Amino acid sequence: MKKIFFILTILSFITIKFVAAQNTDNGQAYAAVCENQKISPDLIFYTSYGKLKYDNSYSREELTQLGSKFGMFEEGDLASGLALVDVAAEYELNTSGRKMTNNGACIIPQELSVYIGFQNPVIYLAKDLQPETCLYNLVLRHEQVHQQINVNALEYFIPLLYERIKQITAQMKPMYIANAERLKEGTNEMTSFYAKQINLLIEEFKQEILVEQRKLDNRQQYKLESNICKIFNQKNLK
């Protein structure tokens, strides 16, 4: 069985520079000077699969309870294995501040740093499973396939996510604020604005992973897998 957790971190580490701006007549003119500037923010994009770990410290009942918290098992099922992973996203927007002579300021996006990837991938195997038995190997393989689905999904979607986030970065515009003392608050607002757009992409990514994982987790698949060990054990008894 497979569960994907989602972690989102929006970093507010900001680099601010102040540059004198040309004087204009009123607030609207200042805003126009700010917002009409042509800019080209840089995009730094990185990812990670995380380091896969194995854990055999839980009983089947405990794994079933763990999975049932997230609606991962139908009533009556006992989990012999579980595959978990955290999907994490972190955003950091660096800006420069152009202080204007009316005490307003222009916030200019300089660089957007985005991380989308996995953290803490774990395969749980029930502690009562006997190593080297058919059931142990079957459960192990099943959960390894779940984690491989994660890897394949990330490899497929990362280039797509990068291109769409690059489009978002290219559409960034400077933001005028009437009070230069609100530069940090304004930068945080700008970061949140673009984070919401990226979050929509991550939601699509999440749904596609779940669709692929459900192809492996269904009663028909479970029945097929359980028959493998029944047939294997019957042959060995002869």
Buried (B, 14 or more C-beta within 10 A) or exposed (E): BBBBEEEEEBEEEBEBEEEEBEEBEEEEEBBEBBEEEEEEBEBEBEBEBBEBEEEBEBEBEBBBEBBBEEEBBEEEBEBBBBBBBBBBBBBBBBBBBBBBEBEBBBBBBBBBBBBBBBBBBBBBBBEEBEEEEBBBBBBBEBBBEBBEBBBEBBEEBBEEBBEBBBEBBEEBBBBBBBEBEBBBEBBBEBBBEBBEEBBEBBEBBBEBBBEBBEEBBEEEEBEEBEEBBEEBEEEEEE
